[in-house]
């Protein structure tokens, strides 16, 4: 790597092997800011065009740094900064004031055209499942829905709740693959709600796939045979896990099954990356498996199956980033150059987290009694075979236009 400082000095880092990454710092203030607080300021300076990639891209730089540094490069000021951030994030996650809707709107109520730039045709904004390896993004997102549905095991005419229903793709897949299924999807995003309802209406599913602007904490008076949550648990906040699973216990039928699909980390970290917290997902937190299972068990629920998907989100994010960068002009036209670089940094940094920081996806199957699921895992593959047969006859998804 070639690093050119604000004063014009160029330093070569590494042994010279591999592709060259050339970086230039535009001014001394940017250089000093990154030295003081790299977790936040590197992304900010890249957004502002003051941390400049002259060769290679931002992912190349982040990956190179990660592979050639250790956490031992850490001084007292950085430690104090991290402790302060941990304390603030822990406090905010436990505050009784409900900022969930505001936090969701910060990200998911951005222009629909932005997400159309890089998502698949079904608007799946969560980790795809690359089974078999090497398939494209569209196929992998279908495989993700298939894998989840196979574990959820919905039966005809059952009631299903999706907590965090996105743009409606999972709910519609479940409804179309199982006769008579009644699906309720809840979201806090008004933009996602609008699009979900329009999509369900166009596919003739509005009578049994309904979407509501609803906080899961305020959902009462109903029981569901199946509950699914994909990519939403990361937004619950570490201080609210106990209440989340208590609500699941309240809503799930005694013979019901839940499937929780969430990003996870190898051990607790207590706080979210500063850049992600400030610009992308306010008050989000990625748990470890242990941080998930303890409140689940305390709520009186049973863990029936846990599966780790290690690198699938890295592959997903690579597809998203390449699609997004390929349509840079459209992204800049929607917002501006600074916004484009912010999202490029977010996608690149997230991919790096899954490739080099050991983040992964956890899929946890949850019940209230041990007889609600089979006592072997053969049924998952068997159900997936049946779902592939359904997919072969499913009408193609309509391209959503604006």
N, C-alpha and C positions, 0 to 999 in steps of 0.2 A: 504494500500500500504506500502511496505517496501522499503525504500530508503537508499542505502549504499553509503556514500560519499567517496571521494578519500582517506581520511585518515582512512578509515575502520569503521567509526561510522555508525551505522544503526538506522534509525528513522522510527517509525511506524506512518503512517498517516491514519486517518479515524477511524471509530468505530468498525472495525473488521468484519463487515458484507460483504457479497458478495465474489466473487472470488479474491484471492490474486494476486496482481501485484507486482513483485519484480524487482527493478531496481538497477543497480550499475554503478557508475561513475568511469572510469578507471584511471583517473589522475586529478591532481589539475587544470591543464590548461583547460581541458574540462569542469570541474565544473565551473570555473570562466567565461569561454566563454558563457555558458548557462545562468549564472546569469546576465551577461551584456546584452545579446541580444538573449533571448529565441526564438523569432520568427524565426530567421535564424539559430542560432547555435545549437538548439536542433536537427534539422534535419541533420545538417552537422556532429555533433558528432555521431549521430546514423549511418550515412553513413560510417563514419570512424571506427566504431566498438568501440567507446570510451564511448558511452551511451548504456549500455548493459541491455537487458531484460532477466532476469534469470527465470522469471515466468510470463506468460501472453504474449501478443504481443503488438506491438506499438499502434494499435488502442485501445486496452484495457487501456493503459496508457493515451493516449490523451483524451479519453472519461472521464476517472476518474478525470483527472485534470480539464477538462472543467466543469464538474458537481459540482466541489468542490471549485472553485475559482470565483472571480468576477473581473471586469475591474478596480476595485478600487486599486488593487495591481499594482501600476504604479508610478514610481518616475520620477524626473526631467530629468535624463539622458535618460531614455527610451522614454520620451515625445520628447526630442530633436532629438533622433534617428528617431522616427516615423515621425516627421515633416520634417526632411531632406529627408526621403524616399518619402514622399508624394510629396514634391517639385520636386524631381528628376523625379519621374514617370509622374507627370503632364507635366513637361517640355519635356520629351522624347515623350510623346503622341502627342505633338503639333508641333514637329520638322518637317520641310518640307522634310527631307531626308527620302526616302522610304526604310525602313528596313523590310517591310512585308515579303518578300520572305525569307530573312535570318532568321527571327523569326519563320516562319513556318517550315523551314528546320531543325531548332534546335530540333524540336519535331517530326514532321511527316515524316522526311526522315531518321529516325532510321530504323534499320533492320525490314523488313516486318515480319520476324520470331518472333520478340518481340511481335508484336500486335496479331499474330496468337496464342500466348500462352494463351490469356485471352478473346479475343473478340468472339462474336457469329459467326455463319457460314457465315453471310452476312457482316461481318466486320463493324458493326455499332458502331462507336466510339462517341456516344452521349447518352443521357439519354433514357432509355427504358421506356415503359408505361405499368405498371403492372395492366392491366384491362382484366379479373378480378383479384383481389388480389391473390397473392400466386402462380401465374404461373411462369414458368422458364424463364431464360434469353432469350432463342431463341424465345419463344412465345411473350415475352414482347417487343422485338425489332420489331417483325412483327406488333404488336399492335401499336407501335409508328408510324411506316410508314403508317399504315391504318388510324390512327387518324389525321395525318397531311394531307394525301391525301383527307380525307373526308372534311376537312376545306378548302383545296385548290380548290376543285371542278373542276378539269381539264375536258375539253370537247374534243371530238374527233377532231384531226387535229390542235389543238392549239400549240403554241410555248411556251416552258417552259424554264426558266433559273434557275439553282441551283447555288447559290453563296456559294462556299465552298463545293465541291462535294464529298469529302472524297474518299472512295474506290468504289464509284459508285452505292451502293446499293439502295439509295433513287431514283436516276434517273432511274434505271432499273425497280424498282417497279412501278413508275409512267407510264413509257412507256408501260409496259406489261399490266397494268390494264386499260388503256384507248387507244382505237384504234387510230392509226395514229398520236399519240402525238409525237412532235418533241422536244427533250430535249437537252439542252446544259448545261453541267456542267463545272464550272471553278474552278481551284485550283492553289495554288502556290507551291504545293509539287510535285516534279518530280517523287518520288516513288509512290505516290497515282495516279498520272496521268498514269503511266505505267501500274499499276495493273488494274485501271478502264477501260482502253482501251482494255486490254486483256480479261477482264471479259465480256464486252459488245460484243466483237468479238465472244467469245465462245457461247454466248446466241443468236447469230444472230441478234443483235440489233445495229450493228455499222452504219447502214444506217440512223437511226433516234435517236440514243443516242450518242452524240459526247462529248468528254472531251477536254478541252483546258487548257494550262498553261497560265493563264490570271489573272491579277489583276482587280478586279471589277471597280476600279477607271478609268481604261483605256479602258473599254468596251464602244464602241460608234457605232452609225449608225444602231442599231437594237432595235426593240420593242418586248416585250414579253407579252403574255396573262396571264401567271402565273409566279411568282417568288417565290422560296422557299429557305430558308437559315436555316440550322440546325447546331447548335453548332459552328458557325463561328463568330457571332457578338461579342463574348467575346474577340476576337483578334483584333477588329477594333481600340480600344483605345478611351478613353473618349474625347479626343480632335478632333476626326474625325467623331463623330456621325452625325453632321450636314451634312457633305459632303456625308456620306453613304446614308442618306435618300434622299438627293438631287439627287444622282445617281439613286436610286430606282425610284424616280418620273420620271426621264428622260427615264428610260428603260421600265417602266410599261405602258402597253396600257391603254387608258382612261377607258376602261371597265374591266381592269385586276384586279387580286387578288394576294396578297402576303401573305405568312405565314412565320413569323419569330419565330424561336424556339431558346431560349437562356437561359443560366443560369442567374439568377437575385438575388438580395439581398434585404432585407427589407428597407434599407435606404442607402444613399450614404456613401462610405467609403474613396473615393479619391485616394486610393492606393491598390495595390495587396499584398497579403501575401509575405513577403520577400523571403521565400524559393521557392515558386512557381514562383515568378518573376525571380529569379536567375537561377534555375535549370530546370524548366518545361516549362513555357509559358512566355518568355520575352515580356514585354510591353503589356501583356494582362490586361484586367480590367473587372470585373463583375459589371454591372450597376444595379441600382434600376429601378423599373418600371417607376418612374417619370423621371429619367435620360434618359430613352428610349423614352418616349412619347413626351417630350417637343421638341426635334429636329425633331421628326417625324411630329408633327403638323406644325412646322415652315417650313418644306419642302413642305407643301401643301397637305399632305396625310391625309387620314381619318383612325381612329382606329375603326374597325367594331366589333372586338371581342377580349377579353383578358381572357385567362384561366391560372390559377396558378396550377402547379403540385408540391405539397409540398415535399413529401418524396421519389418520384420515383427515383431520382438520388442517394439517399442513398442506396436504394435497388440495383440499378445497380452497384454502386461502390463496394458493398459487394460481389456481384457475381464476378466482375472483380478481386478483391483482392484475394478472395479464389482460383480462377482459377490460378492466377499468382503465388501465394505462393505454390500451389500444384505442380507447374512445376519449382520450384526454380532452380533445377540442370540445366535445359535447359537455363534459363535466365542467370545464372552465366556463363555458357559455351559460350553464345553469347557475353557477355561483361565481367563482373567480379562481385565479391561479393559486392563491393561498389555501383556499378550501381544497383544491385538488391535491396539493402537496400534503395537507393534513390527513386526507383519506389514504393517500398512497403510503404515508408513514404508518398509519394505523394498520393497514393490511399487511405491510411488510413486517412490522414489529410483531404482529400477531402470528404470522407464519413462522417467524424466528422462534417465538415462544414454544410452538409445538415441535419444531425440529430440534432445538438446542436446549430449551429449558424444561423439557420433559412434561409439558402439559399434555393432556389427553382428554378423551371423552369417556365419561362413565354412563352406562345404561343400567339402571337399577329397577328391577321388577319388585313390586311391593304388594302385599296383601294384608288382610286382617285375620286370615286363618290358613293353616298349612295345606288344606285340601283344595284351595282355589286354583292351584296350578298343578300340572303333571309332576311326577317325581323323577323325571329324566328330561334331558334337553333335546331329545330327538324330535319333539313336536315342533320346534322352531324351524328346522329344515323342511319338515313336512308341510307346515303352513306356508312357508315361502314358495314351495313348489306350486301349491294351489293358487297363491297370489300371482305368480308369474302367468298362470293360465288366465286369470282375470285381466291382467295387464294387456295380454295379447288381443283381447276383445274390447278393451276400454276405448271409448271415443277419444280422439286426440284432444289435448288441451287447446283452447282458443288462445291466440296471442292477444294479450291485453294491451290495448293502445290508449293513448291519451290525446 
